[in-house]
Amino acid sequence: MKTKQRKRGPIYSVVDLETTGTSVKSGDRIIQVGLVMIQDGKIINQFETRINPLMKIPRSVQQLTGITDKDVSKAPLLEDIAPTLESLLSGTIFVAHNVNFDFPFINHELTRVGRDPLRISAIDTVTLSQILMPTAKSYRLRDLTSYLHIEHDHPHSAVSDAEATGVLLKDLLAKLRALPTVTLQTLVKMEMQLPFQTANLFQRELDERNQHPLPLADHLYISGGVALRKERPIAPETVPTIHYPRTKRQKERLFKQKLEYRPAQSKMMNAIYNHFSRDGNNQLVIEAGTGMGKTLGYLLPLSYLTYPRHKIVISTTTNVLQEQLISKPVDQLNQILPFHTTAVLVKGNSHYLNLSKFVHSLSVHDDSQLVQMIKAQILVWLLQTTTGDLDELNLNSQRSPFFTEIRHHGVASLTKDDPLYRNDFLVRRQKKLATANIIVTNHSYLVAHAQELGATSPLTYLVVDEAQHLSESVLQNSRDEISFSRAAVAINQLQTLTEAESEQGLTKLFAKLPLGQYNLELMRADLHEFRAALDDIQEALYGMLNQTKITAGDEFIEQVVDNHDLYELLSPDQSLMMRLEQALASLKLHFTALEHLFKARNESWLSSDRYVMNQVGSQMSVLTHIDEHFRLVGQNLRDENDAAVYWLNVRQSSERSTLRLSGGLLAANHYLRENVYAYFYRQLFVGATLFTSGRLNYLYQQLDLDPQKVKSKRFASTFDYQQNARLYVATDSVMPDYQNENEYINYLAQSIYRIAQENQCQTMVLFNSLVTIEQVYGLLRQTDLFNQRDILAQGINGNREKLLKQFATGTNSLLMGANSFWEGIDLPNQQLQLLIVTRLPFDAPDEPFTKAEHQLLQSQGKNPFYNSALPKATIRLRQGIGRLLRTPQDYGVAVVLDSRLAQRRYGRSILNALPKDLTVEQVATRQIATKTKKFLKHCQQHTNGN
């Protein structure tokens, strides 16, 4: 029997335009058209032409596209090529990467020259990429082509962009055809509102699937009406006899040419193995300089010490570093070890998708285009993920209220009779935890779950990577922000879902159940009482503001409140808190009664009914969370009154509901020793920049370590700083104060301009303040620097993750960032060649936490500068300069536009903490640009010569 053949598919006309600007209303014109025609996955025709716009091309566009006024002076006019365009595009499907720009622009231009607009279907590859590639780091064309290894040599050339978009379209159509039928059906049923006719692609593929059914792929299975990815089964392993490779020869034999033997790394491995092999040696601190491979340096010896019965818990600072730890190093280990090791990544519950809640949400139609897009992306992502970790999605929309409804609240929040219970991602993670050899987590999770993690094996080893941040995590865990506006939103949503006249909420669900109506009526009264109690607490907090310090022009107010007064208000036995607690307890009681009624009739409810109950449950969790924050504040004030600080934030021009109460502990006070380390057999503390000088006191105090019971070792960086790096310190910098702020900002902008203008390379500029970034950016915007390169600024062009993605794919970009850019950034292989530090990274002295911490140290008879401010700034500067060299082939220059490093006595202390062989030159600002250029040119010639 002959199988049915697919009929020839439609012709896709992939179009890219280069224009004089982005606004047709402002008179912008097309200067180049690129067109690639595709049918059944093959390119069948191409067309490209420049167009004379009869106007000057802005310099910025010339820099971006490479198209000059001379290039288009003899090119045809749009009216000359319009008939050709119409002929080519007629009867095809118009495709563009951002069709909302290209399609209306070309139609506007056709209309302008007296032609009819195109009346053909149009689809958008940006939207398709977002749905079909939900884990892509970026959806810019050049980033997608790099991710998919598509040749794209000339970005911002219309024909090159069109060709790249054409290949991207082929990939996207292949991904569309690979979607399981059940996923396609759900996507079509959602009736997504996508640009032009993009949604029709999904319907067309489903129609084709109905004619030619496809079997479900072997790596997938269906549960609850959605397709999910199967877990890879772990094969049982016979435990071999193992011996740790102590010598160079033994290590080289083990590495089998799959890993490079590094002398410094080998010394680190042996130091760890030897230390922990002896009884009584429970704690070790190791500073491992960049370039020596510290992760494998500790993983290999610890794997031999723990296999097969015990576990290694590795804690680091950020989710990004967690991902890096669990991927490449573990794969490298398994290539060489005589036994197999498995790893599992652990984060807080809210990082994970609640599968059941998400499946129920699919039964509710959403008019919100954003929510439709999120649902579509998650449906496709479920075909790929085995963890359910929402961070894999790299969505910028995770602040959407929809995520509140589908985020996980822990295994305890699930019911075992739920059909999706066995497939729940946290239930699956529990099983992995039982068998994994390595558990990777972050400092915040470690601090909150140390006992649970320590109990995962008989003798659990703890590795604290980036250990200098562990104390901060303890303090961060104690810090809270109670947002009254967030509480108001939750109460409003609950009142909407419970109001008597509502056709969508609980009233409709329990209309025929008298007991349900009774509890619902009581819930309404409880909500009213909870809101009233919260309003009274908010009013009392307003009364704590010092009105004499508030002026009419202050839009944003931030004031520290008296701890005694705050405790008097928030103490559990005070009337306002008792009233709030009673209202919440009553609200929970009556909602629990509704849940019991709901579960008793489990079979009779629709998915949309379950979704409504989930919505109510999510908002109830918000109120419970706020109440827990109040309790934590009260507990901190009761137990650590002298070591805590709290302040109020409010916008004067807004409603009073913008009030926020923020604060927490200033010192850990042996918390780590008693509540973290006590649950682990051995503890290893590692990092590239742990020490501030030869003295260890600051580090030991921060890590809550007993100097008599801990050993420390330092391994210098293996990179050649003398040959490959320079540090230039300005001796004549302008220092900021309230009288010369404009002079300081001008100095920074002019200095950055001169240095960047002279050195066309990947450049990062580090600031201590987002306000300063904004001011300097404003001045640079008035120069021609923007005509030559991408200028990226934190707080202006996007968040940290977005900016880093763009910067990492650039060749001549300039990135301006503040606090979060000083560390945790890996830009190897000349992705960063010039680092400019605008000011030594001291904490702002007027911030509430800094001010309160310094007062606490003074009360203890300690100097705040030498016991806190200087060590922190030293470590931060070490981390900043550590961004420069990430591989042995890297080279670069660091510039510090702060003469205090050269002129103050403590500057010498900071310089002594930097790499010993780093050449430091103290020079006038005007000399820095040429010195930098000369050094980078020398390094480039040396590299090319080799």
N, C-alpha and C positions, 0 to 999 in steps of 0.2 A: 504494500500500500504506500503510495507516494505521500510524503509529508507536505503540508501546505507551506509555500514559500512566502516570505514577507514581500509585499509589493514595494516598488521603489519609493523611497521616502521623499519628503519635501526638500526643496532647495533652501538652504540657509545662506543669507547674504550677511556676512560679518563685516561690519562697518566701523571705521574709526576716523574721527575728524580731528584735525588740529585747527585751532581758531585763534583769533586775535585776543579773545577774552571769553568770559563765561556767560555774558548776558547779551542775548539778542535784542533786548529792549534798549540797551545802551548803544546799540549800533555795531556790536561785534560781528566779525565776518569769518567765513571759512577760508583757510589758507592751504589746506591739504586734505585730500580724501584718500583713504585706503580701503579697498574692498576685496574680500576673499569669499568665494562661493563654494559651499560644501553640500554634497549630497551623498547619503549612505556612507558617511565617514571619509569621503575622498574629496580633495580639492579639485573642482572642475573648471574654475575660472578665477582670474585675478584682474584687478584694475587699480591703478594709482595715478594721481595727478596732483600737481600743485595748482593753486588758484590765486589769481591776482585779486586782492581784496579792495583795491583802490583806496587804501589807507595805510598809514604807517603801522608796522608791526612793533608793539611795545618791546623794549629791550629785554624784559623778563621772559617774554614768550620766545624771543630769539635765542636766549640762553638755554631755555628749556627744550626747544624743538630743534635748534640748529638751523632754522629757516630764517633767512635774512630778507630785507626789502629787495635786495638785488636778485635773490633767488626767484622771487615771484613777479619781478617787473615785466618779464616777457611771457609769463604764464597765462593760460586762457582765463577769461572771466567765467563766473558761475553760469551766466546765461548761455555760454558757449558749450558747456559740458552737461547742462541740465538734461537735454534729451537722451544723452548716453546713460546718465544715471537712472533716469526713469525706465529706459529700456532694460537695463541690467536688473533693476530691483523689482520690476513688475512681476507679480505672481510668485514672489519668493517670501521668505520669512526674514524680517530685518532683525539682526542680532548686534548687540553692542555691550561693552563692559561699562555699564551705567547708561542704559537705554533712555532713561529719563532726561539725559542731556543730549545725546546724539540724535535721537529720532525727532524730538520737537525742533531742534536746531536746524536740521536739514530741511524739515518741512517749512519752517519759517523762511528759510533762505529761498526755497523753491517758490513759495508764495510771493516773496519780495520781487522776484524777477518775472512774475506773471504766469507761473506754472501752477498746476493743481498740486495740493499736498499728496503725499503717498498714502494710499488707502490699502495698506497691507498689514499683516500681523507683525508684531514686534515682541521680542523677548530679551530678557536681561541676564547676562552671565554673572553679574555680581550677586543677584538674588539666588540664582541657581547654585552658585558656589557656596553661598551661606547655608543653603539647605542640604546640599549633597556632600559638602566638605565641612561639617560642623566643627571639626577640631583644627582647621587651618588657623595659623597664627595671625594671618592678615589676608584681606581680600583685595588689596591693590594688585593690579595686573602683574607688575614685575615680581611681587612676592609670590603670587600663585604660580607663575611660570617657573620660578626658582624652586618652589616646593615640589612641582610636578616634573622638574627637569626638562622643561620646554625651552627650546632655543629662542632667545629674545635679546638680540644683540643691540638693538637701537630703540630703547624705550622713548616714548614721546615722538616717534616717527610714525605717521599714520599707517603706512603699509606694514611696518614691522609690528605695530600694536595690533593691526587687523589680523595678520598672520598668526600672532601669538594667541589672540582671542579665538581664532578659528581652531587651533589645536586644542585650546582649553575647552571649547565647545564639544569637540569630539570626545574628550575625556569625560566631560559632564554627561553627555548622552549615554556613554558606556556605563557610567555609574547609575544613571536613571534606569537603564535596561536591566541592571543587576539587582534593583530593589525587589524584595519579596512582594508578592502580590498583595498580601495582607497589609503591608506598609503603604503600598500605592493606594489601596482602597481607602485607608484612613486619611491619607493626605488629600485625596480628591473629595472625600466626604466633608472635610474641614472648610471647603469653599474659600480657599485662601485668596486674599486680595493682594495680588502681586502686580508689578508694573506691566501695563499693557496686556498682552496675551500670554505672559510667561506661565500662568497656571494651566493653560491649555496643554502644555507639554505632558503634564502628569495625566490628564484625562486621555490624551492620545495614546500614551503608553499603556494605560489600563485597558483601553479599547482593544489595542493590539494583543495584550495579554489574555483577554477574554477569547480572542481568536486562536492564539497560540500559547496555551498555558505553560508555565515554567515550574519545575519542581523546586522545593525549598532547598537551599544550599546546605551541605552537610554540617557546616559549622554553626548553623542557626537552629532554633526551635521556637515554637509558638506557645505563649502562655498569656492568658487573660486578653487574647485578641491582638497582642503585639508580638512582633518577632524580636527575639533576644539572641545574644551570642552565647555559645556554649563555653563552659570553663574547660581549659585543657587539663585532663586528668594527670595526677602525679603518680608516676610509676614507682612501685616499691623498690627499695634499694638494699642490697646486701652491704652491711657496714664493713668497710675494709680496715685493715691495719694501717695506721698512718703515723708518719714521723715528720716533725717540723723540719723544713730545710734550713739549717743554720748557716751553712757555708755558701760562698759565691758559686761554687760548682754545683751544689745541690739546688740552688735557686735557678741557675741557668738551665739545668736539666728539667726542672719543673716547668719553667716558663716556655720551653719548647719553641723558642723564637716567636712566640705569640705575644710576649711581653718583653720590653726592653729592660735589661738589668741596670738599675740605677744605684750606685754606691750609697748615696745619702738615704734613699728610700730603704735599702737593705739594712742600714744601721738602725733606722727607725723601727723596722719590723722586729729586729732582734732585741732592741731595747724593750719593746712592749712585751714580747714573748718571755724574755728572761725575767722581767720585773714581775709579771703576774704568775709566773711558774713557781715563785717562792711564796711560802706561807706568810701571811701577815702583811704583804704588800697589796693594799686594797685601792690606793689612789695614785694616779700618775698624771702629770701635766706635761704636754708636749707642744711646743711651738714649732710648726713645720712650715718653713718658708715656701713661697709660691714656686711651682715648677718641679717639686720633688714627688708629687703624686701621693698626697697624704691619705686619701681615701683608701686606696689599695694598701698603703703603708700600715694602716691599722686593721683593715678587714682581713687580710691574709693571716697574720698571727692569731687574731681572735677567733677566726674560723677553726684553726687547729686546736685552740684551747677549749672551744665550746662543743665541737661536733662529737657525737650526734645528739646528746641529750639536752644540752643547754642552749640558751638563746642569746643573741646580741641585740640590744635595743640601741638604735642610733637616733639621736635627737639633733636637729639643726634649726636654723632660724626661720627659714621661709619655705613656703610650699614649692617654690621653684627649685630650691636646693634639695628638697625631699625628692623631687622628680629626678634630678641629676644623680643623686645617690643610688636610687633604686634601679636605674637603667644600665648605663655603661659599666660601672664597676662590678656589679653582680654578674653581668654577662662575661666580663673578663675573668672573673674568679672561676666561673664554671668551665671556661675553656682550659684551665690549667690544673684545677684541684683534682685529686684522686677520688673525690666524692662530690655529690651534687648538693648545692645549697639553694634554698628558696628564700625569697624576700616578700614582705607585704608592707604596703604603705598605709599608715594610720593617721587620720585627721579627725577633727571634731565632727559630730553627727551632721551639723548643718551643711557640711561640704558635699553631702551625698543626696542623691535623688531617692525620694520615697516612691518606689515603683507603683505601689497600689494607688496612692493619691494621684500620681500622674495619669495612670490608666483611667481612673474615674473622671479626671478633668477632660479627657478626650470626648466624653459624652455630652459636654456642654459646648454649645456654639459660642465663639467669641467674636465680637465685632472688632476688637482691638487688633490691628495689623501686627503690632509688636508681639502680642500673646500668640497669635497664629504662627508667626515666624518661629518663636521659641518652641512651640509644640512640634512644628515640623522638624526643626533641628534636632530636638531630643529624640524623636521617632527614628531618624536616620542614625543618630549617635548610638542608640540602643543596639544597632547591628554590629557595632564596633567595640563597645566598652564591656569589660568584665568587672569593673570596679564600681561603676555608678558615681564616680567622683566628678561633680559638676565643673570642677576647675579644668578638666580636660577640654571643655567646650570653648574656652577663651571668649566667652560672651561679654560684651560691654553692657548688656542689659540685665545683669544679675541683680540690679536693685529694683527691678520690676516687682510690684506686689504679687505677681503670679508665682514668683520663686518662694515667697513666704508660704504659699499653699502646698508646694511640692517638695520643699526641703525636708530632710529627715529629722526626727526628734529622738532617734535612738530605738534600739530593739524593743525596749520596754513599752514603747508607744504602739507596738504592733499587736494584732490579735492572731493567735496561732491558727484559727479557723479561716483566716483570709486565704483565698485561693492562690494569692501571689506571695504568701509568706515564705515558702521555701526558696523562691527566686529573688527575695529581697536582697539588696546589695550588702546591707550590714549583717544580715544573717549569713550570707556567703563569706563575708570578711571574718566573722567569728570562726568559721571552719578553717580558713586559711591561717589564722593566728595560731591555731592549735598545732599546725604542721610546719610552719615557717621557721627557718633558722635565724633569719634577720628581720627585725621589725624597725621600720623607718618612720619616725614621727617628727613633730616640731616641738620647740621648747614649751610653748603654751600648753599643748596637749600633755607633754611629759609632766609638767608641774601639777596639772589637774588630775592626772591618772597614774601617778607614779606607782601606787600600791598595786593597781590592776596590771600594769606592764611588768613590774618586778615579779609578779606571781605566775608569769607565763611559762617558767621553767624552774627546775630545782635550784640552779645557780645561774642567775641572769647577769650578764655583763652590760654595763651602761657606757656608751660613748657619747659625750657631749661635744659635737662638732660646732665650730664657731662659738666656743665656750664663753667668750667675753659678753655674750648677750643673754646668758641664762638668768642672771640676777634681774636683768630688765624684764624678763618674762614673768618672774615672780611678782614684780611690782606691777607689771601690766595686767596680770590676772586680778590684782586687787583693785585696779583702777576701773572706774565705772563712769558711764554717762547715762543719766536718766533724762530722756527727751519727753517733755510733756506734749509736744506736738505729735510724736509717734503714738503716745497713749491715746490722744484725742482721736486720731485716725482709726485706731483699733476699736474704740468705743463706738464711734459713728458707724463703722461697718457692722458691728454686732447689733446695734440698734436697728439698722436697715434690715438685717437678716432675721430679726425677731419681731419686728413691728406687726401689729395686728392686721393692717390693711395690705401687707405685702403679698404679692402673688408668686414670688420667687423663693421666699425663705422658709423658715421653720413652721410658720403658721399654716401654710399649705400642706406640709408634710404631716402634721399632727392634727389636722382639722377634724378627723373622725375619731380621735383618741382623747377622751375627756381628761385623763391623767396627764397626757402630753400638753393639752391646752392649759391645764392648771400650773404645771411647772414652767411653761413658757411665759405665763403671766407673771410668775414670781421672778423669772429671769429679767424681765423688763424692769421690775421694781429694783432688783439688785444692781442692774446697770446704772439706773438713775442714782442710786445711793453711792455707787463706786465713783461715778463722775463727780458727784458733789464733794465727796471726801478728798478726791484728787485735786479739785479746784481749791479747796480750803488749804491743802498742803502747799499748793503753788502760791496762794496768797500769802501764806506765812513766810515762805521763802523770799518773796518780794519784799516783805517787811525787814528782812535781814540786810538788804542792800543799803549801803551808806549813801544817802541821797546827796550829801555835801560833796561827794566826789564825782557826781554825775552832772555833766553840762549839757545844755540844750543841743549842742552840735554832735554829741556822741551818738552815733548810730548803733555802734556795737559796744556793749558794756561787759566787762569781765572783772569780777570782784571775788576775792577770797572771803569765805564766811568763817565766823568763829566756830571752832569745833564744839565747844560746850553748848552754844546756842543750837547748833545743828543736831547734836545728840538729844538735847531736850525735846526737839521736835520729832525726831525719827526713832526715838527709843520705843521698843515694842509695847511698853506699858503706858505710853502717852495716848491721850484720847483720840487724836487724829489718826494715828497709825492703827489703833485698835478698831476704829471705825472702818478704815480701808480694808484691814484684814478680814473683818467680819463680813463686809459686803462681798469681797472676793470669795471667801469660803462658801457663802450662801450661793453665789453665782455658780461656783464649781459644783456644788451639791445638786442644784437643779438641772444643770447641763448633764451631769452624770446620770441623773434619773432619765433624761431624754435619751441618752446613749443606750441605756438598758432597754428602754422601750423599742428603740430602733433595732437593736441586735436581736431582740426577741422575735421580731418579724423580718428577719434577715432576708428571707427569700422573696419578699413582696416588694422590695425597693428597686427603683431604677438606678442606673449609674449616676444620673443627674442628681438623684436624691442623696446618694453617698457623697457626691461632690459638695453639695450644700452643707452637709454635716462636717466634711473636712474643712470647708471655709470657716465655719464657726469655731471648730477646734483650733485652727491656726491662729485666729484672732484671740481666742482664749489664752493660747500660749504666750502671746505678746503681753497680755495683762499679767500673767503669772511671772513672766520674765522681769517685768518692771517691778513687781512686788519683791522678787528675789534680790534685785539690785538695791532696793530700799533696805532690805534686811542686811545685805553685805556692808552697806555704808554704816548702818547702825552697829554692826559687829566690829568693823574696823575702828570706829570711834570709841567703842567700849574697851576693846583690848589693846589698841595701839594709838591712843589719843594723841600722844606727843609726836608720833611718827607718821601722821596722816595729814593730808591737806585737801580741802574741797573748795570749789569756787562755783559761782553762778555765771552763766552766759545768757545774754538776752539782746535782742535787736529792738531798739527803742521805737523804730518806725513801724514795727510789725505788731501783730496781736500778742497778747501775753502768753499764748500757747507756745511761743518760740523759746520759752525759758528752758534752759538745760542745767542740770546739776552734774558737775564733773569732779573727779578727784580720785584719791587712793592713797596707798602707803608710800612713804619716802624711803624706807629701808626694810630689807628682808628679815633682819633679826633672827638669824639661825634657822630660817624656814627651810632652806635647802638641806641642811644637815639632818634635820628631824623629819622632814616630810617628803624628801626625794631620795637622797643617797641611802637612807636606812633600808630601802626596799630592794637594793641591788647588791650583788655579791662583790663586784669590783667596778671601779669607775675610772674611765679614761677621759681626760679633757684635752681637746686639740683645737688648733686654730692657726692661721697664718700670722695673726697680729694680736697676740695675747698680752705681751709685756710692753710697758711704757718706758722701761729703763732696765738697768741691771738689777734694780730692787724689785722684789716680788710682792711686797705688802699689799699694793692696790689690788692686784689680781686675786690674791688669797682672800682678801676681805670681800671682794665682789662674788667670789665663788663659794664663800662660807667654808673655807678649808682650814684645817689646823696645820700650820707650818711644820709642826713636829711630826706629822703623820703622812705627809705627802712628799713625793719626789717630783722634780721638774727637769726637763731636758729641752734644749733648743737646737734646732737644725736650721742652718741658714738657707736662704733661697739659693737654688742652683743656677739662677740666671746671671748672666754677665752684665751687671749694672754699669761697671766701669766702661765697657766697650759700647753698650747699647742704650744707655740712658744718661740724661743730664737733668739737673734741677737748677733752674734760674730763679733767684729770689730778688725781687725789686727792692732797691734800697731807698727809693724816693716816692713810695706810694702815698696817696692821700688817705688819711684815716678818717672814718666817718664820725660825725657828732651832729647834734641837732642844729648847729649853726651853719655847717657846710655840707649838708646832705646833697644839694645839687652839684656841688663841686666834686664830691665823691662819686656820684653816679656818672657824671661826665668823664671822670678819670677812668672808671671801669669800662665804659662804652668805647672811649677812644683807644684805650690799651688793647681791648679785645679786638677792635676793628683792625688796628695796625698789625697785630700778631697774626690774626686770621687772614687778613688780606695778603700778607707776605708768604703765608704757609697754607697752600691748598691741599689739605689732608683731613682725615677724620679727626675732629676736634671736640672735646668735651669740656665745658666750663662749669665748675662747681660753685654753688652759692650757699649761703646759710639761710636765705630768706626768699620766699616766693614773691614778696613785694619788690625786692631788689631785682629779681629776674624780670618782672613786668616793666620796671622803670628802664632797665638797660635795654631790654627788647624794643621798647618804644623808641629809644634813640637810635639803635641799630637799624630799625625799620626805615629810617630816613636816609640811610646810606645806600650805596650800590652793592653792599655785601649780599643782599637778598637776591640780586640779579645773577649771582654766580653759583650759589649753592643752597641746599636745603638748610633752613634755620629752624630748629625744633626747640620749643621752650615748654618746660613743665608748667602746667596751670593755664597755658595758652593754646597749645596745639593738641593737647591730649594728656592722658594719664601716663604713669611710668611705663607700664607694659607696652602701650601703643607706641610711645616714643622710642623705646629700646628696640622694638621690632623694626621700625623705620630706619633707625640709626644703624643697626647691624647690617642692613642690606644696602647702605649707602657707600659711596666712595669718596665724597668730599662734603660730608654733612657737618654741621655744627650743632651740638646739643647742649642746652642750658638746663641744668637740673639742681635741685636742692637736696635736702637731707637724705632721702632714700637712694640717691644716686652715688653716695660716697662708698657704698660696698654692695656685695652680692651681685656684681655685674661681671660677666665674663665676655670679653671682646678680644678674642685671639686673632692671630694672622693679620696684623696691621688694620684691624677694625677700629683701633684707637691708636693714634700716633702723637697727639698733642693734648695735654691735660692742663687746663688753666684753673688754678685755685684762687678765687677772688679775695678770700679772707680766711684766716685761721679758723678752724671749725669749733669755736667755743660755743657752748649753749648760751642762748639769749638770757642775760641776767634778770630781765624783767618778767620772764615767764613764771607763772605761779609755782610750778613744781621746782624749778631751779632756785627761785627765791626761798621757798620753804626748806628745801634740802640744805641750802647754805646756812640758814638760820639754825637748823638742827645740828649741823656739824659744829658751828660756833658754840652752841650750848654744851657740846661735848668737849670743848677745848681744842678743837681741830681747825686747821686753816682750810677754808672751803676751796681756795684756789689750788693748793698743792694736793689736797686729798680728794678732789672731785673734778674741778674744771680742767686743770692741766692734763691729768691722765686721760680723761675722755677725749680731749682735743688731740692729744698725741696719737692715741689709737686710731681716731677717725682720719687723721692726716696720713698715717701709715696705710690705712685701708684705701684711701683715695689714690695715693701714689701707686699702690699695689695693682690698680686697674691697668697700668701702663704696659707691663710685660707679662704676657700670659703663656707664651711659648718661647723656646730658645731662639727662634727666628725673629721675634718681635723686637722693635726698637722704638724709642720715643722720647719726648721731652715733657717734663713737668715744669710749670711756671707758677710761682706764688706771688700774687700782687699784694703782699702784706709785709711791710718792712719790719714789723715786730719780730719776725723770724730771724732777721739779721741783726737787729739792734737791741733786743731785750735779752736779759740773762736767761730767761726760761726758753728762749729760742734755741739756744745751744742744747738744752736738755731735749727738746723735740727733735732736733737734727741728729742727735746721738742715737735716737731710737730708729732712724731710717737705715736702710741697707748700708753696711759699712763701706762698700766700694762704689757707692753712688757719688759721682762728682757733683759738688754743689758750688755754684758761682753766684756771688752777690754783685748785681749789676744795676745800672740805671734802667728805668722802664724803656726808654727809647732804644736801647741796645738789644732788648730781648728778641724782637722780631727777626733781626738779621742773624743773631747768634743761633736762634732756633733753626732758621732756614739752612744755615751752613752745616749744623750738626746733622739734621735730617738728610740733607743731600749726601754728606759723607757716609752715613749709614746705608743709604740706598745704593750708592756706588759700591760699597763693600759687599752688600748682599748680592747685587747683580754680578759682581766679580767672582763670587763663589758659585 
